[in-house]
Amino acid sequence: MDGLYFDDRSEIKTRVPRRGFKARIVCRIVLLSMVSLGASHAPGADALPKDVEAAVQDSTRPATDTARDADRKPVETLAFLGVRPGEKIADYAAGAGYFTRLFAAVVGSNGHVYASVPSPLFKYPNIVKGTSEIDAYAASHANVTVTFASALDAAKYPEKLDIFWISQNYHDLHDKFMGPVDMADFNRAVYSALRPGGAYVVLDHAANEGSPADVTDTLHRIEAATVRREVEAAGFRYEGESGILRNPADPHTAGVFDPSVRGRTDQFILKFRRPGGAQ
C-alpha cells in the first residue's frame, strides 16, 4: 500500500513547486543514469520516457504526491517496472494511491489499474482516509477500480494482469494482524493473477541477513533473500533488482519509523517474472 499504514501516518502538507523545463531535463538524465545507480535489467532510455515523464509531470497530481517524489524516485521506479500503455496492473495495498495515480496515467484508457485494499488494514483511520482518496480519483478515472477483500482474496482479479506491484507491505503479510497470510498461497495467487510473462515486483525495507522471523513486525523490515525464496517457490523466475532506493548508511537495526532512518531506509525492489508469454 505504498507504505501508508506505517509510513504515512502524518499527512504531508508541504506544497512543492510544480516541475518545469529543468525538472523534465533532470528526469531524462535520471533515466539515462539508471544503470550507474544500480538498477539491474532496467529499460533503456528509449523504453518509456515520454509516458513515464508525462505521468510524473502531470500538473493535476496532488501536492502530497509530488512532495514524496524525491524519496520515491517515480521515474526510475516506473521505468524499472516497465509500465506500458494499455497494461493491466494491480497496486496491492494501495494506500492513498500514490502509485495508483501514476500507473493510471501511463496505462491510459486502454489499460486498467486495480487498487487493492486488504480488509485487515481497513480498521486503521489513515487507511480509510487513503482509500476514500483513491475512490474519489477512481470516480473520474474509468481505468481505476478499487477492490476490497481478505489479504489473500485481494490478490485475485477479474482479468489477467501484466504487473502485480506491492510497495513496503510484503513484510506485513507475515504478521498476525494480516492473518498472518500463508505466503505460499499468496504467491501462488499472484502467479495465477498474472498472464504468462507478467511481472511481480516487490519493494520493501531491507533487514539484516539472518534476522529473526519477527523482524517483519518489530522493525517492519524483511530480508530480500526471504522474498526471493518465497516468491521463487511459487514458480516465478527472478529477473533482477533495482538499487535506486538502496541506502548503505542504514544499519538495519532501527525500526522504519525511527527518526534516525525514517524516510531514508535501505529499500530493495525485486522483479520476478511468470514464465512464458511475451515480456
Stockholm file with secondary structure:
# STOCKHOLM 1.0

chainA/1-279         MDGLYFDDRSEIKTRVPRRGFKARIVCRIVLLSMVSLGASHAPGADALPKDVEAAVQDSTRPATDTARDADRKPVETLAFLGVRPGEKIADYAAGAGYFTRLFAAVVGSNGHVYASVPSPLFKYPNIVKGTSEIDAYAASHANVTVTFASALDAAKYPEKLDIFWISQNYHDLHDKFMGPVDMADFNRAVYSALRPGGAYVVLDHAANEGSPADVTDTLHRIEAATVRREVEAAGFRYEGESGILRNPADPHTAGVFDPSVRGRTDQFILKFRRPGGAQ
#=GR chainA/1-279 SS CTTHHHHTSSCCCCCCCCCCHHHHHHHHHHHHTTTTTTBTTCCCTTSSHHHHHHHHHCTTSCHHHHTTHHHHCHHHHHHHHTCCTTCEEEEETCTTSHHHHHHHHHHCTTSEEEEEEEGGGGGSHHHHHHHHHHHHHHHTCTTEEEEEECTTGGGCCSSCEEEEEEESCTGGGGSGGGCCCCHHHHHHHHHHHEEEEEEEEEEEEBCCTTCCTTHHHHTSCBCHHHHHHHHHHTTCEEEEEECTTCCTTCCSCSCTTSTTTTTCCCEEEEEEECSSSCC
#=GC SS_cons         CTTHHHHTSSCCCCCCCCCCHHHHHHHHHHHHTTTTTTBTTCCCTTSSHHHHHHHHHCTTSCHHHHTTHHHHCHHHHHHHHTCCTTCEEEEETCTTSHHHHHHHHHHCTTSEEEEEEEGGGGGSHHHHHHHHHHHHHHHTCTTEEEEEECTTGGGCCSSCEEEEEEESCTGGGGSGGGCCCCHHHHHHHHHHHEEEEEEEEEEEEBCCTTCCTTHHHHTSCBCHHHHHHHHHHTTCEEEEEECTTCCTTCCSCSCTTSTTTTTCCCEEEEEEECSSSCC
//
